[in-house]
Amino acid sequence: MRTHGMRLDPVLIQAAIAAALSFAHLHDLAAAAGQDGWKAWAYPISVDLLLVAAWRRLRSGTAKAAGWCWFVVALVASLGANVATAGLLDLGEVPAWLRILVAGWPAVAFLGGTLLAHGTPDRTEAPVPDQDEAPAPPVTPAVPELPAPDPQPAAPTAAAPVPPALVALARKVADDHRTRTGTDIDTPTLRTRLGVPLPLAEAIAAQLA
């Protein structure tokens, strides 16, 4: 079997060197501001941890505004220490405002870390149902029942009553037709002579029979 040796990534080496230098600058600035002993070592750790927490929030995709806010705060703290210890500030005579900033940093870092870790719940976790409660059955939408079609045609409605005057006129027309042709008048002819609808002509013919 072939074993692959560990390949050193130049980017990781560069990142480790930059982190070590930034760590040392933060330590030196905290020590110059009066935070000696283990407290001077805790300052760079708090700054780096806040950077990591903010970066993880940005990678998670939720509440990116809070992630960017605390990432910038930690970056300014780290960058400010690098610039202050580059010869622009006399570490033997640290101004009072810088001592105040260094002394107040632990509270800021604690607030930022707490908000980043517990500010927004994880939306990917589904709520666990209560074991004592049975799941509700699925609700199926009610489908309205349509009435069955009637295979038989509807019975014809009763014919409307024919006015007596129209019956008398139809009788004269029928008599005239019988006199001229010698046969009884049929319904289509009666309808044509009277100029009435077919149902009305049928009702008149029924009364003439």
C-alpha positions as CSV (number, residue, x, y, z in Angstrom):
1,M,0.0,0.0,0.0
2,R,1.2,3.5,-0.8
3,T,1.1,6.1,1.9
4,H,0.7,9.7,0.9
5,G,2.8,12.2,2.9
6,M,1.2,15.3,4.4
7,R,1.3,18.1,1.9
8,L,1.9,21.5,3.5
9,D,-0.4,24.2,2.2
10,P,1.4,27.5,1.7
11,V,-1.8,29.4,2.4
12,L,-2.2,27.7,5.8
13,I,1.4,28.4,6.6
14,Q,0.9,32.1,5.8
15,A,-2.3,32.2,7.8
16,A,-0.5,30.6,10.8
17,I,2.3,33.2,10.6
18,A,-0.2,36.1,10.4
19,A,-2.2,34.8,13.3
20,A,0.9,34.4,15.5
21,L,2.0,38.0,14.7
22,S,-1.5,39.4,15.4
23,F,-1.6,37.4,18.6
24,A,1.7,38.8,19.8
25,H,0.7,42.4,18.9
26,L,-2.6,42.1,20.9
27,H,-0.6,40.6,23.8
28,D,1.9,43.5,23.8
29,L,-0.8,46.1,23.6
30,A,-2.8,44.6,26.5
31,A,0.3,44.3,28.6
32,A,1.2,48.0,27.9
33,A,-2.4,49.0,28.8
34,G,-2.0,47.5,32.3
35,Q,-3.4,44.0,31.7
36,D,-0.5,41.9,32.9
37,G,0.0,38.2,33.5
38,W,-2.6,35.8,32.2
39,K,-4.9,38.6,31.3
40,A,-2.6,39.9,28.5
41,W,-2.7,36.4,26.9
42,A,-6.5,36.2,27.2
43,Y,-7.0,39.3,25.1
44,P,-5.7,38.0,21.8
45,I,-7.6,34.7,22.4
46,S,-10.9,36.6,22.8
47,V,-10.3,38.6,19.7
48,D,-9.5,35.5,17.6
49,L,-12.5,33.6,19.0
50,L,-14.8,36.5,18.1
51,L,-13.4,36.5,14.6
52,V,-14.0,32.7,14.2
53,A,-17.6,33.0,15.6
54,A,-18.5,35.8,13.3
55,W,-17.0,33.9,10.3
56,R,-19.0,30.8,11.2
57,R,-22.2,32.9,11.3
58,L,-21.4,34.3,7.9
59,R,-20.8,30.8,6.5
60,S,-24.1,29.5,8.0
61,G,-26.1,31.9,5.8
62,T,-28.4,33.1,8.7
63,A,-28.4,36.6,10.2
64,K,-25.5,37.8,8.1
65,A,-25.9,41.4,9.3
66,A,-24.9,40.4,12.8
67,G,-22.1,38.2,11.5
68,W,-20.6,41.1,9.5
69,C,-21.1,43.6,12.4
70,W,-19.1,41.5,14.9
71,F,-16.5,40.4,12.3
72,V,-15.7,44.1,11.6
73,V,-15.5,44.8,15.4
74,A,-13.0,42.0,15.9
75,L,-11.1,42.9,12.8
76,V,-10.8,46.5,13.9
77,A,-9.5,45.4,17.3
78,S,-6.9,43.1,15.7
79,L,-5.9,45.7,13.1
80,G,-5.7,48.5,15.7
81,A,-3.3,46.5,17.8
82,N,-1.1,45.7,14.8
83,V,-0.9,49.4,13.9
84,A,-0.5,50.6,17.5
85,T,2.5,48.3,18.1
86,A,4.2,49.2,14.8
87,G,6.0,52.2,16.3
88,L,3.1,54.7,16.0
89,L,2.4,54.4,19.8
90,D,4.7,54.7,22.7
91,L,3.9,51.5,24.7
92,G,5.6,53.1,27.7
93,E,3.1,55.9,27.8
94,V,-0.3,54.5,26.7
95,P,-3.0,57.2,26.6
96,A,-6.0,56.9,28.9
97,W,-8.6,56.4,26.1
98,L,-6.7,53.3,24.9
99,R,-6.5,51.9,28.4
100,I,-10.3,52.4,28.6
101,L,-10.8,50.6,25.3
102,V,-8.6,47.7,26.4
103,A,-10.3,47.4,29.8
104,G,-13.8,47.4,28.2
105,W,-13.0,44.9,25.5
106,P,-13.9,41.7,27.5
107,A,-17.5,42.9,27.9
108,V,-17.7,43.7,24.2
109,A,-16.3,40.3,23.2
110,F,-18.6,38.4,25.7
111,L,-21.6,40.2,24.2
112,G,-20.6,39.5,20.6
113,G,-19.9,35.9,21.3
114,T,-23.1,35.3,23.1
115,L,-25.2,37.0,20.4
116,L,-23.5,35.0,17.7
117,A,-23.9,31.7,19.5
118,H,-27.4,32.1,20.8
119,G,-28.9,35.0,18.9
120,T,-30.7,33.1,16.1
121,P,-32.1,29.5,16.5
122,D,-31.2,26.9,14.0
123,R,-34.1,26.8,11.5
124,T,-33.0,23.5,10.1
125,E,-34.1,21.5,13.1
126,A,-37.7,20.3,12.9
127,P,-39.8,20.4,16.1
128,V,-40.0,17.0,17.8
129,P,-43.7,15.9,18.1
130,D,-45.1,14.9,21.5
131,Q,-45.1,11.1,21.8
132,D,-48.3,11.2,23.8
133,E,-50.2,12.8,21.0
134,A,-51.1,10.7,17.9
135,P,-50.5,12.4,14.6
136,A,-53.7,13.9,13.1
137,P,-55.1,12.0,10.2
138,P,-54.6,13.8,6.8
139,V,-57.6,15.9,5.8
140,T,-58.9,15.2,2.4
141,P,-61.0,17.9,0.7
142,A,-64.6,17.1,0.3
143,V,-65.7,16.6,-3.3
144,P,-69.3,17.7,-4.0
145,E,-71.5,15.0,-5.4
146,L,-73.0,15.9,-8.8
147,P,-76.6,14.8,-9.4
148,A,-76.9,11.8,-11.7
149,P,-78.1,12.7,-15.2
150,D,-81.7,11.8,-15.9
151,P,-81.6,9.3,-18.9
152,Q,-85.3,9.9,-19.6
153,P,-86.2,13.2,-21.4
154,A,-88.3,15.5,-19.4
155,A,-92.0,15.2,-19.9
156,P,-93.5,18.0,-21.9
157,T,-95.3,20.6,-20.0
158,A,-99.0,21.1,-20.3
159,A,-99.9,23.3,-23.3
160,A,-101.0,26.8,-22.5
161,P,-104.7,27.6,-22.9
162,V,-105.6,28.8,-26.4
163,P,-107.7,31.9,-26.6
164,P,-111.2,31.2,-27.9
165,A,-110.9,33.9,-30.6
166,L,-107.8,32.1,-32.0
167,V,-109.7,28.8,-31.9
168,A,-112.6,30.4,-33.8
169,L,-110.2,31.8,-36.4
170,A,-108.5,28.5,-36.8
171,R,-111.9,26.8,-37.2
172,K,-112.8,29.1,-40.1
173,V,-109.4,28.5,-41.7
174,A,-109.9,24.7,-41.4
175,D,-113.4,24.9,-42.9
176,D,-112.1,27.0,-45.8
177,H,-109.4,24.5,-46.4
178,R,-111.8,21.6,-46.3
179,T,-114.1,23.4,-48.8
180,R,-111.4,24.0,-51.3
181,T,-109.4,20.8,-51.0
182,G,-111.9,18.3,-49.6
183,T,-109.5,17.2,-46.9
184,D,-108.8,18.3,-43.3
185,I,-106.1,20.8,-42.7
186,D,-102.9,19.4,-41.2
187,T,-100.9,21.1,-38.4
188,P,-98.0,22.5,-40.5
189,T,-100.5,24.2,-42.9
190,L,-102.5,25.5,-40.0
191,R,-99.4,26.9,-38.4
192,T,-98.5,28.6,-41.7
193,R,-102.0,30.1,-42.2
194,L,-102.2,31.4,-38.7
195,G,-98.5,32.4,-38.3
196,V,-98.2,30.9,-34.8
197,P,-95.5,28.8,-33.2
198,L,-95.6,25.0,-33.7
199,P,-96.6,24.1,-30.1
200,L,-99.5,26.6,-30.3
201,A,-100.6,25.2,-33.7
202,E,-100.6,21.7,-32.2
203,A,-102.7,22.8,-29.3
204,I,-105.2,24.5,-31.7
205,A,-105.3,21.4,-33.9
206,A,-106.1,19.2,-30.9
207,Q,-109.1,21.4,-30.1
208,L,-110.3,21.3,-33.7
209,A,-110.3,17.5,-33.8
